[in-house]
Amino acid sequence: MTDMSQCRGTAWLTEAGVRPTRQRVALADLLVGDGKNRHVTAESLFEAARDTGQAVSLATVYNTLRAFCEAGLMQEITVDGSKSYFDTNMHDHPHFFWEDSGDLTDAPADQLEIKRLPDIPEDAELAKVDVVIRLRRR
């Protein structure tokens, strides 16, 4: 973990009011330490942490990702109702889900046009529209 990436991870947490524990800073470093956005699963983040020598359990990774989502640092994208991805890009944008590899990537938001949504029941309000475009390689 470099000093710059650790500083970036610590700042990311403290700006959101998340207490920067050692494990949270280590995971934040893996997520935003290089300044790029990430799409991760709990399992892929756990493996990345283990590969860098961080002592963290899979349960801690799950709990930390949930805490990061609750703090507004990440958003959860569910694919197939069973697999969750966590995205550090908090702007509204569509995703490509690559069925053959299981990867989730950003799709160009400027190319998406939603002209009309179904009528929303009177006792509800629109919270968010998630767009996941499923692809497979030829």
N, C-alpha and C positions, 0 to 999 in steps of 0.2 A: 504494500500500500504506500503510495507516494504521499508526501506532505500536502501537495496541491490537491490531490483527489480526496484525501481525508478532510482537508479544509472545506472543499466543495460539498462533501457529504454531510459534514457537521453543520454547515450553514443551511443546507437544504432542510435538515431536521429542525434546527432552532428557529428558522423563519416560520415554520408551521406550528411551532409550539410543542414539538416532540422532544422529549428528554433524550439527549444524545448518549445513550449507554454504549459501552464498547461494542456489543454485538450489533446494535442498530447502526452505529457509525460504519462498522465493517460491511454490513449489507448495503447501506446507503452508498458507500464508496464503489461497490460493484455495480450499483444501479445508475448513479449519476456522476461518478468520480471523473470520467473523461468528458463530461459536458454533453454527452449524447443521450437520446431517449432510448429506452429499452422496452421490449416485450418479453416477459419472463413467466415461467411457471414456478411454483414453489420448489418443485423438484430440480429445475435447471438452476435456480439461484442457490439452492442447497449444494449442488454439485460444484458450482463456481466457487462458493465459499470454501468448500472442502479442498478444492484444487489450489487455493491460495493459502491453505494452512489455517483457516479460521475454525475455531472450535465452536460449532453451532449445531443444534439439533434441527431436524426437519420440522418438529412441532414449533420451535422458536421461529423458524423462517415463516411458517404459516401465520403465526400470531403477529409477527412483525409486519408482514405484508398487509394483514387486516388493519393493523394500527396505522400504517402509512395511508391506506385507503380512507380510513375514518378521518384522518388529519387533512385530507385533500391533496396528498402528495402524489397519489396514483389512482388509476381507475381499474376496476376489474372488468374484464371482458370474458363472458362465458360462451364457450363453443360446445355445441351438442348437449348442453345442459349438464355436462359432467366434467368438462375440463375448463379450468379457469386460467386466464392469462392476466398479467398485471402490467399496465402500461404507464410509464412515467410521463407521457405526453398528455397533458390534461385538457388540451384544446379539443373541441368536437371535431372528429374526423372518422372516416370509414376505415375499415381494415380488410386486407386480403387474408384469408385462411387457406394455407396450402395443404390440401388433404394428404398428399403423398409424403410430406415431410413433417407435418404437424406444426409448421412455423406460422406465426402471426406477424404480419407486416403492415405498415401504414399504406393506405391507398390514397391517391391524390384527391384531396378534399375539394379542390377547385373544379374537378371534373364531375362531381356528384351533384345531381339536381333532383330534389324531391318536390314534385309539383303539388301533391295533395296527400294528406293523411286521412284515414277514416275518421268519422265523427267520434269525438271523445264523449263518453257518458257525462251527463250533467254533474254528477257528484265526484268528478275526477278532474285533474289537471295534468297536462303533459309535463313529465319530468325530463325525459330524454329520449332520443331516437338513436338506437345503436344499429349500425350497418356493418355486417360481416359478409363479405363476398367470398364464396367458397370456390377455390380453383384446384385444378390438378394439371400436372404437366403432361404434354402430349408425348 
